[in-house]
Amino acid sequence: MTNWKNLDTLASFDALSKVARVNLVEAMTGDNGADRVKKYSVPMAEGLVYNYAAKQVDDNVLAALSKLAEEAQLTEKFEALYNGEVVNTGENRLVLHHMTRGQLGNAVEADGVDKRSFYVEQQNRIADFANKVHAGEITNAAGEKFTTVVQIGIGGSDLGPRAMYLALENWAKKNNLFKMEAKFISNVDPDDAAAVLNSIDVAHSIFVLVSKSGTTLETLTNESFVKDALKNAGLDASKHMIAVTSETSPLAKSDDYLAAFFMDDYIGGRFSSTSAVGGAVLSLAFGPEVFAQFLEGAAAEDKLAMNKDITKNPEMLDALIGVYERNVLGYPSTAVLPYSQALNRFPAHLQQLDMESNGKSVNRFGEPVNYPTGPVIFGEPGTNGQHSFYQLLHQGTDIVPLQFVGFKNSQMNTDVVIQGSTSQQKLCANVAAQIVAFACGKADDNRNKNFEGGRPSSIIIGEEVNPKTLGALLAHFENKIMFQGFLWNVNSFDQEGVQLGKVLAKRVLAHETDGALKVFSDLLNI
């Protein structure tokens, strides 16, 4: 039987808090550090490797973490999730984003259909549509091919798909798989939509409206903005737009769209990149075969998350170390630092994925928890971040755990040798140097130049960013966040915290305000 208990009630957590702390400076200096780098490494799918040598763990800490994973029933809770139990207690829903890329356990039926078959059907419908667009069988009114796809959505309907598109854009161009340029409109700020529309030829553009409910205020506002632009260009908007929505939304059977592709209530927006939400735009941009490879990489990583042995389960281990850092060592933040320009929006996606999932102060039963939960997530690609916020990371008063991501090869394979090394070698040299610099520091009599070290990090290393490695990387973080939610006993799959501001915004627009809300409304000339 699966038991859902608060972290601070577990005997193994109490035991973990009493394990001797690791002196990271000593552990990572000299031969000790070399041995750790070789030892503390876990293979991931698609040739990726999770290395945690520079984390504040040793064999004693790992043994305690293993006992915590067992007592918290992390494997059993994951099994319950992918076998179709109602794990999203806040909304009384199943959690099925894993099933968009494969079936890990039993068949799951909901809404009278087999859900794996439902997701595959939508992927096949999207593939057929995308192939027809690329072949010129679906065209604009003049019989000309569409050359640009524009996604209209916000939150999970924007951040994930946008990050994945940018991650694969140059790879697709290099491999002659680039089909259509993709643009994204998300912010209700009219300058966002106006800037995108001014940068494209609307006559040769197809727009993907993404809203599960069909009622998202920002998305519908931007849809109207786009429809107005199409009308002003003398174009029939219904010949330029498709919808990604639920089967029960007002968009599902509307004549305003060329086609509608479906998602359901069992996939949260931030977990939707492998569903139709990401599938439509990525299939149009790169072709259905590329999207299929992306799903394949995610599915391969999901299978690793099933392993009970934490030293062979990179996401469970990453999650456990993160909880140790948050709840025992007391670190409030985590920086995500991809040393790859292709992943320049990946930290923004993980920011939503993590903070919307585990930014909770009550447990699954609505009771307040007495311990910290999700950390603050931020990040930028290296080496840009080194010239921005690394000062605080190296010498600030807070210790911020670091999650590096690095790749041995660039996507474009275009480089130049300067001062005896290529740009890619310089990039990789920087990430290696930063890991050791953060861990070991550097003593100096001048306190301004002294680096105390002891700043923990891990790194995921791969050969290159491609659809399969990107899928595996995405699944790693999705599963890590899931496991951390299990440990904290919070519901990682609802997001009530985003609702209050929406409700008050509607009151402002209806001029139903008083007190401070009325004064702010007047100041903003609403």
Order of alpha helices (4+ residues) and beta strands (2+ residues): alpha-alpha-alpha-beta-beta-alpha-alpha-beta-beta-alpha-beta-alpha-beta-alpha-beta-alpha-beta-beta-alpha-alpha-alpha-beta-alpha-beta-alpha-beta-beta-beta-alpha-beta-alpha-alpha-alpha
